[in-house]
Amino acid sequence: LGELWTPPVKDAWTKTYQTVQQVMSPALVRAHAAPKPPPRKKAPAELVQETWRLVEKDLDAHGIKFFLKIFEIAPPALKLFSFKDEVPLEKSPGMQKHATGVMRTVGTAVAGLSDVKSLIPVLEALGGKHAQYGVQPEHFAVVGEALLWTLEQGLGELWTPPVKDAWTKTYQTVQQVMSPALVRAHAAPKPPPRKKAPAELVQETWRLVEKDLDAHGIKFFLKIFEIAPPALKLFSFKDEVPLEKSP
């Protein structure tokens, strides 16, 4: 303000600030003296979604740990899977693909916690679908134990009692929806097996035959000449003996 900073202006600003201070200072003191409110308690769904965002950064690795833990807890469960004969199991491409897919499904369920009403029919369908794989209601306890262990390993010190409680309750809710659907699916009449079309049967069986075309080709022509010996004269290799080793 320069020359405009006159004594009356200075006096006006000084008194104004003193008034502001007289109002704000007591309020500040009262605020410091007031009891501190407890930190906001996060809802279980919020804790689950927050921690899942950390886990899903490496779904492949966590998926492998998850399934290896399942088979450690319940070795017979391995027989339910198509990759049961792939060794070593921890490097099985079949298990890696399946495990990652299952972890993505867990992620879908976690995201769905924001709209539980929409999530319920999804979980019911998933429970019913697993009946065709031979899954039984008692398997839910095994899967739950393996999942919580996997989460604990992945989260480390972030696996606090509230987080553990949130995941435990969430899985219990999932189980309460999926298990009855699984039981209903097991009890439902089984549809008759689908009748395959002729072309489908031909293509499926040919894939087995073509694994050794040379051997099957030799058998094919030897059978032709067994059925109709004169047919051999039609071929350039008619004089090559023994015929079954003819180049």
C-alpha positions in Angstrom: 0.0 0.0 0.0 2.9 2.3 0.4 1.9 5.8 1.2 -1.7 4.5 1.6 -0.7 2.6 4.7 -1.7 5.4 6.9 -2.1 5.2 10.7 -5.9 4.9 10.4 -5.6 2.0 7.9 -3.0 0.2 10.1 -5.3 0.7 13.1 -8.3 -0.7 11.2 -6.4 -3.8 10.1 -5.0 -4.4 13.5 -8.4 -4.2 15.2 -9.9 -6.5 12.6 -7.3 -9.2 13.1 -7.6 -8.9 16.9 -11.4 -9.5 16.5 -10.7 -12.6 14.2 -8.2 -13.9 16.8 -10.6 -13.4 19.7 -13.2 -15.6 17.9 -10.9 -18.3 16.5 -8.5 -18.8 19.4 -11.1 -20.1 21.9 -12.6 -22.4 19.3 -9.2 -23.8 18.6 -8.6 -24.4 22.4 -12.0 -26.1 22.7 -11.2 -28.4 19.7 -7.9 -29.4 21.2 -9.6 -30.2 24.5 -12.5 -32.2 23.0 -12.3 -36.0 23.0 -11.0 -37.4 19.8 -13.6 -39.4 17.8 -12.6 -43.0 17.2 -11.4 -43.8 13.7 -14.1 -44.8 11.3 -14.6 -48.5 11.3 -14.5 -49.9 7.8 -17.3 -52.2 6.7 -16.2 -55.9 6.0 -16.9 -55.4 2.2 -14.7 -52.4 2.1 -11.8 -54.2 3.8 -12.2 -57.2 1.5 -12.2 -55.0 -1.6 -9.2 -53.0 -0.4 -7.1 -56.0 0.3 -8.1 -57.8 -2.8 -6.7 -55.0 -4.9 -3.3 -55.9 -3.4 -3.7 -59.6 -4.0 -4.9 -59.3 -7.6 -1.5 -57.7 -8.6 -0.2 -61.2 -9.0 -3.2 -63.6 -9.5 -1.1 -66.3 -11.2 1.2 -66.8 -8.2 -1.5 -66.6 -5.6 -3.7 -68.9 -7.7 -1.0 -71.6 -7.7 -0.5 -71.2 -3.9 -4.2 -71.5 -3.4 -4.6 -74.8 -5.3 -1.5 -76.3 -3.9 -2.9 -75.6 -0.4 -6.2 -77.2 -1.4 -4.4 -80.4 -2.4 -2.3 -80.3 0.7 -5.4 -80.1 2.9 -7.4 -82.6 0.8 -5.2 -84.7 -1.5 -8.1 -86.7 -3.0 -9.5 -83.4 -4.4 -6.8 -83.5 -7.1 -8.7 -86.3 -8.8 -11.5 -83.9 -9.7 -9.3 -81.9 -12.1 -8.1 -82.6 -15.6 -4.5 -81.7 -14.7 -4.3 -84.4 -12.1 -1.5 -86.2 -13.9 0.6 -83.2 -14.9 3.9 -83.2 -13.0 5.4 -81.3 -11.3 2.1 -79.9 -10.3 3.3 -76.5 -9.3 4.4 -76.0 -13.0 1.4 -77.5 -14.6 0.0 -75.3 -17.4 -3.4 -76.8 -16.8 -3.4 -75.9 -13.2 -2.0 -72.5 -13.8 -4.8 -71.7 -16.3 -7.5 -73.1 -14.0 -6.1 -71.4 -10.9 -5.9 -68.0 -12.5 -9.5 -68.4 -13.8 -10.7 -69.2 -10.3 -8.9 -66.2 -8.8 -10.5 -64.0 -11.5 -13.9 -65.4 -10.4 -13.1 -64.6 -6.8 -12.3 -61.0 -8.0 -15.7 -60.8 -9.7 -17.4 -61.9 -6.5 -15.4 -59.3 -4.5 -16.4 -56.6 -6.9 -20.0 -57.7 -6.6 -20.0 -57.1 -2.8 -21.0 -53.5 -3.7 -24.3 -54.9 -5.0 -25.1 -58.1 -3.1 -28.6 -58.5 -4.6 -27.1 -58.8 -8.1 -24.3 -61.1 -6.8 -26.6 -63.7 -5.3 -27.9 -65.3 -8.5 -24.3 -65.3 -9.9 -23.1 -67.3 -6.9 -26.1 -69.6 -7.1 -25.4 -70.4 -10.7 -21.7 -71.0 -9.9 -22.7 -73.4 -7.1 -25.0 -75.3 -9.3 -22.4 -75.5 -12.1 -19.9 -77.2 -9.8 -22.1 -80.2 -9.2 -21.1 -81.5 -12.7 -17.5 -81.5 -11.6 -18.1 -83.7 -8.7 -17.8 -81.0 -6.0 -19.5 -81.8 -2.7 -20.7 -79.5 0.0 -17.8 -80.5 2.3 -15.3 -79.2 -0.2 -16.4 -75.6 0.7 -14.6 -75.9 4.1 -11.4 -77.0 2.3 -11.5 -74.2 -0.2 -12.3 -71.6 2.5 -9.3 -72.7 4.6 -7.0 -72.6 1.6 -8.3 -69.2 0.5 -7.8 -67.6 3.9 -4.3 -69.1 4.1 -3.4 -67.8 0.6 -4.7 -64.3 1.5 -2.7 -64.3 4.8 0.5 -65.3 2.9 -0.1 -62.6 0.3 -1.0 -59.7 2.6 1.6 -60.3 5.3 1.3 -57.7 8.1 -1.8 -56.3 6.4 -3.6 -59.5 7.4 -5.0 -57.9 10.6 -7.7 -59.4 12.8 -10.4 -57.1 11.2 -9.3 -58.1 7.7 -9.3 -61.8 8.6 -12.7 -61.4 10.2 -14.0 -59.6 7.1 -12.8 -62.2 4.7 -14.0 -65.1 6.9 -17.5 -63.6 7.1 -17.5 -62.9 3.4 -16.6 -66.4 2.5 -19.2 -67.8 5.0 -21.8 -65.7 3.1 -20.6 -67.0 -0.2 -20.8 -70.6 1.1 -24.3 -70.0 2.5 -25.4 -69.1 -1.0 -23.4 -71.6 -3.2 -23.8 -74.7 -1.0 -27.6 -75.0 -1.2 -27.4 -74.4 -4.9 -24.8 -77.2 -5.2 -27.0 -79.6 -3.2 -30.1 -78.8 -5.4 -28.0 -79.4 -8.5 -26.9 -82.8 -7.2 -30.5 -83.8 -6.4 -31.9 -82.7 -9.7 -32.6 -85.4 -12.4 -29.6 -85.8 -14.6 -30.3 -84.9 -18.3 -29.5 -87.7 -20.7 -26.1 -87.5 -22.3 -26.1 -85.5 -25.5 -26.0 -87.6 -28.7 -23.1 -86.6 -30.8 -23.5 -86.0 -34.5 -21.8 -88.4 -36.9 -19.4 -85.7 -38.1 -18.4 -85.0 -34.5 -17.7 -88.7 -33.8 -15.7 -89.0 -37.0 -13.6 -85.9 -36.2 -13.0 -87.0 -32.5 -11.8 -90.5 -33.4 -9.7 -89.3 -36.4 -7.7 -87.2 -34.0 -6.7 -90.4 -32.3 -5.8 -92.2 -35.5 -3.7 -89.4 -37.0 -1.3 -89.6 -34.2 0.4 -92.5 -36.1 -0.6 -92.2 -39.8 2.3 -94.3 -41.0 1.4 -97.4 -39.0 -2.3 -97.1 -39.7 -1.6 -96.5 -43.4 0.3 -99.8 -43.7 -2.4 -101.7 -41.9 -5.0 -100.1 -44.3 -3.3 -101.3 -47.5 -2.3 -104.7 -46.2 -6.0 -105.2 -45.4 -7.0 -104.1 -48.9 -4.6 -106.7 -50.4 -5.9 -109.4 -47.9 -9.5 -108.8 -49.1 -8.6 -108.5 -52.8 -5.1 -109.8 -53.6 -5.3 -108.9 -57.4 -5.5 -105.2 -56.3 -1.8 -105.3 -55.6 -1.0 -105.5 -59.3 -2.4 -101.9 -59.6 0.5 -100.4 -57.6 4.1 -99.7 -58.5 5.4 -101.4 -55.4 3.7 -104.8 -56.3 7.1 -106.6 -56.5 8.6 -105.1 -53.3 9.0 -107.7 -50.6 8.3 -108.0 -47.8 5.3 -105.8 -48.6 4.8 -104.6 -45.1 8.3 -103.0 -45.2 8.1 -101.6 -48.7 9.2 -98.0 -48.8 
